[in-house]
Amino acid sequence: MKNKIVVENTLTPYIEYLKSCGYDVHTLYRNDNINNIMSDEYKAIIVSGLDVLGTRDANYKNPPIPIIEAKGFTPEEIHNMLENRYS
């Protein structure tokens, strides 16, 4: 079964790498659709920086999954985190 994750749309190398690893990648557009992520069917959300979630409309009760900041990590390191910490 594929793992579903959400990745910020600006993180193209991460999106491509994680897709190649078998992840079902859904795209986050600048926090616009974060309220649609309301279940634990996703393994994690990967954003460029936590400031991406810093809008007044962000609802921190949702989503009920880990948020990973990609800043300072390679796509391979993010993949390892997903496999080792969040599996």
C-alpha positions as CSV (number, residue, x, y, z in Angstrom):
1,M,0.0,0.0,0.0
2,K,1.3,3.4,-0.9
3,N,1.9,6.0,1.7
4,K,0.2,9.4,1.2
5,I,2.1,12.5,2.0
6,V,1.5,16.2,1.4
7,V,4.4,18.3,0.0
8,E,4.5,22.1,-0.5
9,N,4.3,22.8,-4.2
10,T,7.6,24.7,-4.3
11,L,9.6,21.6,-3.2
12,T,9.7,20.1,-6.7
13,P,12.9,18.0,-6.1
14,Y,11.3,16.5,-2.9
15,I,8.0,15.8,-4.8
16,E,9.8,14.0,-7.6
17,Y,12.1,12.0,-5.3
18,L,9.3,10.9,-3.0
19,K,7.1,9.9,-5.9
20,S,10.0,7.8,-7.2
21,C,10.1,6.1,-3.8
22,G,6.5,5.0,-4.2
23,Y,4.8,7.8,-2.2
24,D,1.4,9.1,-3.2
25,V,2.2,12.9,-3.1
26,H,-0.5,15.5,-2.7
27,T,0.5,19.1,-3.2
28,L,0.0,22.0,-0.7
29,Y,-0.4,25.4,-2.2
30,R,0.8,28.0,0.3
31,N,-1.5,26.9,3.0
32,D,-4.6,27.4,0.8
33,N,-5.7,23.8,1.0
34,I,-4.4,22.8,4.4
35,N,-7.9,22.7,5.8
36,N,-8.6,19.8,3.4
37,I,-6.1,17.7,5.2
38,M,-8.3,16.6,8.1
39,S,-7.5,12.9,8.5
40,D,-4.7,10.7,9.5
41,E,-4.7,9.1,6.0
42,Y,-1.6,11.1,5.3
43,K,1.8,10.2,6.8
44,A,3.2,13.7,7.0
45,I,3.2,17.3,5.6
46,I,6.5,18.5,4.2
47,V,7.0,22.3,3.9
48,S,9.9,24.5,3.0
49,G,9.7,26.2,6.4
50,L,7.3,26.4,9.2
51,D,6.5,30.0,8.3
52,V,4.5,28.6,5.4
53,L,1.9,27.7,7.9
54,G,2.0,31.1,9.5
55,T,-1.2,32.7,8.1
56,R,-4.0,33.8,10.2
57,D,-6.3,31.2,8.5
58,A,-4.2,28.2,9.5
59,N,-6.0,25.8,11.8
60,Y,-3.6,24.1,14.0
61,K,-6.1,21.5,15.2
62,N,-5.8,20.1,11.7
63,P,-4.1,18.2,10.3
64,P,-3.5,15.5,12.9
65,I,-0.2,14.4,11.4
66,P,3.5,15.4,11.6
67,I,4.7,18.5,9.9
68,I,8.3,18.3,8.6
69,E,10.4,21.3,7.7
70,A,12.5,20.5,4.7
71,K,14.9,23.4,5.2
72,G,18.4,22.0,5.6
73,F,17.5,18.5,4.5
74,T,18.0,16.7,1.2
75,P,15.1,14.8,-0.4
76,E,16.9,11.6,0.6
77,E,17.1,12.7,4.3
78,I,13.4,13.6,4.3
79,H,12.6,10.1,2.9
80,N,14.7,8.5,5.6
81,M,12.8,10.5,8.3
82,L,9.5,9.3,6.8
83,E,10.6,5.7,6.8
84,N,12.3,5.7,10.2
85,R,10.4,8.1,12.4
86,Y,6.9,8.2,11.0
87,S,6.3,4.6,9.8
